Amino acid sequence: MSNNFPAVLLILDVDVVMGTNSQTWQQYAKAGSCYVPEVVFEEMEFLADEADSDREKLAREFLRFFPASGWQVTDALETHPNLEPAVGGNQSKHTRMVVAIAQCVYGFALENPESLVVFVCNNQSLLKRMQALGLGNLCGITAAMLSQWAKRGEQPMPVTQKLQNLMRSQTSKKPSQQTRLQTGNTSFGKTDISNGKLPTRSGKTDLSSGKLPTRGVSTMKTTGGTTGISKNNSSGSTFSKTGASGGHPGSRQKTSASKRHDDEVQYEGINYRPKMTSAPRGPGILSHLINGLGALFFLTLAIGIAWRGVQPQSFNQFWQQKVVPILPQQVKQFVK
């Protein structure tokens, strides 16, 4: 960054959004770029159709404010052992939302390592859990601290400390990067700058010929694109959901870089050997025979029960004349 100041990205909890109004939302933008987790935006859409007049009115006001506000929606998501829901029992909607918001904030901070992510939340327990994650570019403040910051320009102490630490960390990285750029060594050997040649694995390449050095293994082509989806909510406002590279203020911008598949990557010159697998062996003849006899027995038993239920006299006559005589003597005394 030209001013050596990391960007400040504000990500707001649902209670912070619901506890204010459009005038306060506009002031928040003075402190930094404003984001809301996708689960928070979906909750506002849900509340806009709720019977509670006060909550419905505020949710509709937010949905009208959002498109031209410059605020954005993030669907970042990353799990952490300290952010897992409690095991056992049915979780309430509020508990599930708290976990989803925490995982979104954690993933958002991982996606933006060069920026300071400020989580605005009034839940002190959740703020402590986020602080315990130990991320150098993540801090938490309350809505009151954010309002003071936006109105009077008084930066909260947690934000100031994190900014200073982040700037020192970024400054310490620059000398090592410049040292690597100034060295005349590459991963394939030394570079002869005086002769205007760069080494390749197959030999040296003259820069004057207009050819670039290649590794001679494979090339990777990347083509990207974004897809726009328009969405109308119940209050009549319209949003557009775009990829991160083509977003605009007020758009429901997707920021989860680790989960996007917008870029089509093609690999050339690599041969893959298919994994040989043997077909599973089917059941043996003995297994088929046992299964067949079992099925025949139960079928005969079912027919006999049905016959006795429909025509008991005919069944008893058949039983006494055909079946009982062929039974062993020990069995006859039980079936007569």
JOLIN-V502420 format. One line per field, one symbol per residue. phi: phi as a letter, one per 20 degrees, with the letter a starting at -180 (. if undefined). psi: psi as a letter, one per 20 degrees, with the letter a starting at -180 (. if undefined). A space follows every 50 residues. Layout:
# JOLIN-V502420
phi->???
psi->???
This chain:
# JOLIN-V502420
phi->.femdffddecdffffffecbfffgffgfferfdccggffffffffffde ffffffffffffffffgdenfcdddgbbebgfdfffenneefffffffff fffffffffffcfedeededbeeffffffffffmefdcbcceffffffff edmeffggffffffffffffffefgffffffefedcfdpfdeffemcdfc feqecefffndefcemdbdcdcccacdececdefenecccdcfffdfbgn eeeedeffdecfeedddcmdedeffeceffffffffffffffffffffff fffffffffecfffffffffedeffeefffegfedf
psi->qhjjpqqooppqrhhggijaahghghhhihhappqqqhhgghhhhghijq hogghgghghhghhhghjhiqqppkqppqqhijqqqpqqpqrhgghgggg gghggghhhhhmhiqopoooqiohghhhhhhihkpikprqrrhhhgghgh gijopqghggghgghhghghhhhghhghghhiqjqriiaqpnhhikqpqr hiaqpphhijqqqqijfqqpppprqqpppqpprhiiqprpprrhhkrrpi qmppjnhijqkhpopppqjppppqppqqqqprqrhhgggghghghgghgg ghggghghhgmhghghghghhhgghiqqhhhhihi.
